[in-house]
Amino acid sequence: MTQSKLSKTGTLAFLLTALLLVPELGHCFYNPSTGRWLARDPLSDMQASSFANHVPKRPRSVDASLYAFAASNPVSRIDNLGLAVNDVAQVTSPPGSCPCTCGFKVDKLINDIFTDVDKTFNGLSDDQKGNACANLFVPPWALDSWDMEGVTSLPSMPSSKLCAPCAAKVTYRGGCYDVGELNYLMFGHICGLCDKFAKQHASGSSWGADVVEAIVETGKLLRFKSVGCASEFAASGFNSKPTTCGNWKVCTPNPKSPPPSPPKWRWDGVNN
């Protein structure tokens, strides 16, 4: 099918071998020969223009490129509305249909890390706290100054090749999540500590869930990295409101926790 035959339609249809027909509200046409949208993603344009104003309720894109399709991975991901990327397995398979198990359950591990982070941060001087918090406010460097090393360093569960995508996830709050995205819970959590510190030592607060999300999204986009659910987890870590963004429901959560070990984490200016 040629580009001249591309047309808008009010009926959603996704043809894997030929063309993505986008509904009227999608505003995007897809060119299968190049694997790209023919026009700039209007949602990404809206998102980019909202960073400076920290608009909390704005549509999100998962890719920095305004022309990229399915986060440049059309084999295993789809974007059938031109609005959001989903994993093919999540869309084509019913929940619980996959016999594969996710990686370790990390709920206690994350709680232990946050408890240790709080204790260490609260023991710092005001100058040390201010310097540590300053490291978090400027993207993209804000994304390099911390890490839940005890979580991100966990090995994948042994599995067959078929189950590898599930085994590479970790189990958290009864769901299966990408460890790199889940890691942003820590960014939100430590931003929350800085928010409390700012309220105690300044008029008002310099932080908010919308600001935290904007820092993550801006930092990712400046490095041409997919945002995915990172900003959602950052907001969840900040305001303690659960999120199910990115949950691989098709996989089976793992009830097993990793072997006990001391909390391992990094926050520049706090513990190193």
N, C-alpha and C positions, 0 to 999 in steps of 0.2 A: 504494500500500500504506500503510495507516495504522499509527500507532505501536502500536496494540493488537495488530497482527499480528506485531510484531517478536519473534523468539524466538531462543534460543541453538541452535546446531547444531554437531555434531562434524565436519561436512563444510565445508571452505572453499569459499565461493562469493562472487564479487564481481560484482554486477550494476551496470554503470555508470549505467544510467538509473533504477534503483529503489532498491536497498538493499544495504548491506553486512552480510552475515551473518557473525558472528564466532564462531570455534570456542570450545569450552568454556573453554579456557585464556585466551582473550582478555579476557573479563569486561567487554566494552564493547558497547553497542548504538548504531547509527548512525541518525540521523534525516535522511533526504535532503532534506526540506523546509526545514531550517535549515542543513544542512551541518555539523552538530555532533554530537558524542557525547551521549548522553542522561545519562551518568553521568561523574563525574570519572575521569580516567585513573589507575588505581591505580599504574601504573609511574611517572607523574609525581609522585604522592604519595610513593612510596618514594624517588624521586630527591631531592625537596625535603627530606625528612627526613634524608637522609644527608649533606647539604652540611657541616653543622657537624662531623660526625665524620670527614669525608674518607674515606668508604668507597670503596676503589679499584675493587671489582667490583660495580657496581650497574647496574641497567637504566637506560637513558637515554630521554628524550623529546626531540624536536626542537623543541618549541614550549612557550612559557611557560604558555600557557593549558591548563588541565586538561580543557577541553571541546573544544578545537580539533581539527579533522580534517585530516590531510594538510598540516600547516603552513599551513592556511588557503588552500591552492592545489589543490583537488581536480581541476582541469582537467588539470594536467600531473603530479600526484603522487598516489600511492595509499598506503593504510595498511591492507592487507587482513587483518592480524592484530590490529590495534589495538596493535601493539608497536613498529613502526618505519616511517618514511616512506621510500618509494622513488620515483624518477622513473619515470614510465610507460614512457619509452623504454628504460630499463634492464631493465624487467621483460618488456616485450612484444617486444623485438627481441633476436636472438642476438648475441653478441659479434662485432664486426667487420662487421656487416651494413650499417652506415651508411658511405657513401662520403665523409662529411665529415671534415675534418682539424681537429685541435685547434690552439690557439695555440702560440706559441713554446715550445721546449724550454728550461727554466729551471734545469736542474741546476747548470751551471757558475755561473750568475748567483747562485744561492742560496749556493753554496759560497764564492764571492768575497765576498759580503756577510758571511757568518759569519766568514770569516778577518779581514776588516776590523773587524768588531765586537769580536772577541777581542783584536786588537792594540790597539784604542782603549781598551777596558775595562781591560786589563792595565796600561795606562800611567797610569791614574788613581791618585790617593791613596786611602787606605783610607776616608777620610770621603766622598769623591766616590762611591766604589763603594757604600758603605752607603746614601747618599741615592738613588742610581740604583736600587738593589735595593728600597728601601722603596716606590718608585713602583709596583712590580709586585705587591705583596702584598695590596692592598685592592681588591676588586671594587666597582663596575664601573670605577673610574678606572684600574685596572691595564690595561684594554684600550685606553686612549687614549694611553699614554705611549711607544709604539713603533710601527714600521711598516717593512716591507720595501718602501720606496718604489720601488726599482728594479724590483720585480716587480709590485706593485699598480698601477703607472702604465703598464704595457705596454698598448699599444692592441690591440684585438681584431683577429684576422686578417681581411682582406677575404674576404667569403663571400656566398653567396646567402642569402635569407631562410630557406630550408630548413636550411642549415648553420649559421645564427647561433648556436644553443645550443652547438655543438661549438667554433666559432671563438672563443667567449667564454671558453673554458677555457684552461688552460696545460698543457703536457706536462711531466711530472716522473716520473723513474724508470720510464719506459715506460708511464705512464698519463695520463689526462686528468682534470684536477681544477679545481674552482672556485678562483679565485685568492684570494678572500676567506677561504676556509677554509684553503688552503695557507699563507696569510700567518701563521697561528698556529704554524708551525714556528719562526718567530723568537721568539715568546713563550716557547716551550719551551726554545729554545736559550739565551736570555739568563737564564731561570730556572736553567738548568744552571750558568751562570757564577756566579750568585749563590749557588747551592748549594755550589760549590767554595769561594767566598769565605767563606761561613758556617762551613764545616768548618775552614778555616784560622784563623779568628778567634773561634770559639766552641766550646763543648762540644757535639759532634754537629752535626746539620744541621737547618735550618728548612724544607727543601724536600723534595720527593718528587714522582713522577709523579702520584700520586693528589691531592696538594695542588694541583699545577698544573692538572689537569683540573677540580678543584672551583672554582678561581678563575675559569676560563673559563666554566664552566657557570653559576655564580652570577651573574657579571657579565652574561652574556647574558640570563638570566631576569629579573634586576632591571630590564632595559631592554626586556623583552617581545620579545626577539629569538630567532630559532631558533638552537639550538646546532649542529645538523647534525653535521659532522665536525670542527668547530673544536677541540674538546677532544682528539680523537684525534690531530690533527696537533700540538697543543701537547705531548702526552705523547711523541710521536715525536721532536719537536725536543729534548725534555729527555733522553730515554734512548737516542736514536739508533737506535731500533728501527723499521723501516719499517712503514707502514700503507697499506692499499689502500682505506680508507674513502672513499666518494664517488667512486671511479674510474668514469668514464663509459666502460666497455668497448665500448660500441656505437660510439664515435667512434674515428678513426684517429689515433694519436699522431703528433706532428710532429717530424721529425728535425732541423729547423732551429732554431738558437739566435738570439737577437736580436743586433743589431750590438754589438760590444764597447763598453763604456762604464765609467766609474769606478763602484765600488759605491755605491749610493744607499740610505740607510737612516736611520732616526730612532730614538733612544732618549733620552728626556728625562733630563737629568743626565749624559749620556755625551758626546754630540756636539752638544748644543744647550742 
